[in-house]
Amino acid sequence: MWHSVRSAMDPLASPPRMRLFRVDATIPGKFAEACKVAGATHHCLMTAVGADENDKWGFMTKTAAGGEWYNYAKGVAERLAVQAGIPYTYIAQPGMLIGSPHSPKILTLVPNAIVPLKFSSAHVADIAKGMVATTINAFQGDKTGVVKISGGIPISEGGEGGK
């Protein structure tokens, strides 16, 4: 009995695509709502290049980064963040993250010089610094609206004049 109750209540027991959706869409959406309720005026969210709420579960790609369900979940997260109604929402859409345990090591060897800027890679720490810099600058400049920046290099450089 305990096993069946625990399994039904354990979010890790759900199908992989539902876990991914919960982590990559539902939780960020609820966080944005909580930020709005708390009075936040500026919010930033990291999704991914290719985030698209119109994508669906793909048989071949399952939940792999870049797969249809992943892009779908990230697209839903973007919509929920915008719907929260925070005056300034910054959505960072990096390409590949270097330094993440989930990034295939072989892809870190692909030089940014041969990929479009939109798909450029950057280290996760540089992405975080760029997101913070962009959001702080928007706050200090009293900017409002929704800003999307794609690509690891533009994000890590602070996007809209972050550095």
C-alpha positions in Angstrom: 0.0 0.0 0.0 2.7 2.5 1.0 4.5 1.9 -2.3 1.5 2.6 -4.4 0.7 5.8 -2.5 4.2 7.0 -2.6 4.4 6.3 -6.4 1.3 8.2 -7.1 2.5 11.2 -5.1 6.1 11.2 -6.1 6.8 13.6 -8.9 9.8 11.6 -9.9 7.6 8.6 -10.6 5.7 10.4 -13.4 6.6 9.9 -17.0 9.8 11.7 -18.1 8.0 14.2 -20.3 5.7 15.2 -17.4 8.7 15.7 -15.1 10.4 17.8 -17.7 7.3 19.9 -18.2 6.9 20.4 -14.4 10.6 21.5 -14.0 10.9 23.5 -17.2 7.4 25.1 -17.5 5.2 24.8 -14.5 7.7 25.7 -11.8 9.1 28.7 -13.7 5.6 29.9 -14.4 4.5 29.6 -10.7 7.8 31.4 -9.8 6.9 34.3 -12.1 3.4 34.5 -10.6 4.9 34.6 -7.1 7.3 37.3 -8.1 4.4 39.4 -9.4 2.5 38.9 -6.2 5.6 39.9 -4.2 5.8 43.1 -6.1 8.7 42.4 -8.5 9.0 44.8 -11.3 11.8 42.9 -13.2 12.1 39.2 -13.9 14.5 37.1 -16.0 14.0 33.6 -17.3 16.4 31.2 -19.1 14.7 29.0 -21.7 16.5 27.8 -24.9 17.0 28.7 -28.6 14.0 27.1 -30.3 11.6 27.4 -27.4 8.2 27.1 -29.1 4.9 26.3 -27.5 3.7 24.9 -30.8 6.2 22.0 -30.8 5.0 18.7 -29.4 6.4 15.4 -28.1 8.6 13.7 -30.7 9.0 10.0 -30.9 12.6 10.1 -32.0 13.9 12.9 -29.8 11.9 12.1 -26.6 12.9 14.7 -24.0 16.4 15.4 -25.2 17.6 19.0 -25.2 16.5 20.4 -28.6 13.7 17.9 -28.9 10.1 18.9 -29.6 8.8 18.3 -26.1 11.7 20.3 -24.6 11.1 23.2 -27.0 7.4 23.0 -26.2 8.0 23.1 -22.4 10.3 26.0 -22.8 7.8 27.8 -25.0 5.1 27.3 -22.3 7.5 28.7 -19.7 8.0 31.8 -21.8 4.2 32.3 -22.1 3.6 31.8 -18.4 6.4 34.3 -17.5 4.9 36.9 -19.8 1.3 36.2 -18.6 2.5 36.8 -15.0 2.4 40.5 -15.9 5.7 41.7 -14.4 6.5 45.0 -16.1 9.9 43.9 -17.4 10.5 40.3 -18.4 13.9 39.2 -19.9 13.9 35.9 -21.6 17.4 34.5 -22.3 17.5 31.8 -25.0 21.0 30.4 -25.1 22.3 27.8 -27.5 24.4 25.1 -25.9 25.5 25.6 -22.3 29.2 24.9 -21.6 29.9 23.8 -18.1 26.6 22.0 -17.6 26.6 18.4 -16.7 23.9 17.9 -19.3 25.9 19.2 -22.3 27.5 16.6 -24.5 31.3 17.1 -24.2 31.8 16.7 -27.9 29.7 19.8 -28.7 32.0 22.0 -26.6 34.6 21.4 -29.3 32.4 23.2 -31.9 33.8 26.7 -32.3 31.3 29.6 -32.2 32.9 30.9 -35.3 31.1 28.3 -37.5 27.6 28.5 -36.0 25.1 31.3 -36.3 25.3 33.7 -33.3 21.8 32.7 -32.3 23.1 29.1 -31.6 26.4 30.2 -30.0 27.5 28.6 -26.8 28.8 30.1 -23.6 29.7 28.9 -20.1 26.8 28.7 -17.7 28.5 31.2 -15.3 28.9 33.8 -18.1 25.2 33.3 -19.1 24.2 33.9 -15.5 26.4 37.0 -15.2 24.9 38.4 -18.5 21.4 37.8 -17.4 21.9 39.5 -14.1 23.7 42.5 -15.8 20.9 42.9 -18.3 18.2 42.8 -15.7 20.0 45.2 -13.3 20.5 47.6 -16.2 16.8 47.4 -17.1 15.9 48.0 -13.4 18.2 51.0 -13.1 17.0 52.4 -16.4 13.3 51.8 -15.4 12.8 49.7 -18.6 9.5 47.8 -19.2 8.4 45.3 -21.7 9.5 41.8 -22.8 13.0 41.3 -24.1 14.2 38.1 -25.7 17.9 37.6 -26.5 19.1 34.4 -28.3 22.6 32.9 -28.3 25.2 32.3 -25.7 27.5 35.1 -26.8 24.9 37.9 -26.8 23.5 36.8 -23.5 26.9 36.4 -21.8 27.8 39.9 -23.0 24.8 41.4 -21.2 22.5 41.6 -24.2 21.0 45.0 -24.1 24.2 46.8 -23.0 24.6 44.6 -19.9 28.4 44.8 -19.6 
